[in-house]
Amino acid sequence: MANPILGELATEVSETVTVMQSATVLINGFSTKLQTAIAAALANGATEVELAPLSDLKTALDVSSNELSAAVAANP
């Protein structure tokens, strides 16, 4: 007879990995849209200095995404 606690744990781990993968996709999508908006703003005359807070936010999102992706990869 299989141990029900191990089965529950396996299910929880699988669900957690799925959530982490979904979060990575969401963060990457937002980061891409933010980069597109920054590029459009620059093309329309905004300066790098004016957009620095958005660029910093994109960098922070990219770092978070990389960390989350590494965690997912480390826990297949």
N, C-alpha and C positions, 0 to 999 in steps of 0.2 A: 504494500500500500504506500503510495507516494505521500511524502510529508506535505500537508496543506500549507504550512508556514513557508516552505521553500517555494511553493507555487505562487502564493500571494506576493512574496518578495520578488520573484521573477516578473510577475505582472507589473508591480510597482516600478521596477527598474525599466522595463520596456516602455511604460507610459512616460516616465521621466525623460528618457532619451528622445522619445517622440516630441515631447514638449520643447526640449532643448533644441532639437533640429528645427522645429517650427519657429522658435524665437530667433534662431540664426537667420532663417529665410526672411523673417519680418524685418530684422535689423538691417540686413543687407539691402533689402528693397527700399527701406527708408533712406539709407545712406546714399543709394544710387539716385533717388529722387532729389535728395538734398544737393548732391553734386551737380545734377542737371540744372537745378534752380540757381546755384552759385554761378555756373557757366553762363546761364542766360542773363543773370544780373550783370556780370562782367561785360558781356557782349553789348549790353544796353547802357554802359557807362558807369556802373558802380566800380568802386575801387577795392583793391585787396584789403585795405585798411577797414573800409566800411563793412566788408563781408567777413572780417576776421572772426567775429563770434560764431558765425555759421560754419566757417571752415574748422574752427576748433571743435564745434559740436560734431561735425562729420568725422574728424579724427578720433574723438572719443567713442563714437559709434563703431568705427572700424576696429578700434582696440577691443571693445567689448565683444564684438562679433568674433574676432580672432580668438579671444579667450574662451568664449562659449564653444566655438568650433573645436578648439583643442580639447576641451572637457568632453565633448561628445565623442571625439575620436579616441580619447583615452579610455572611454567606458563603452565599448561596443556591446 
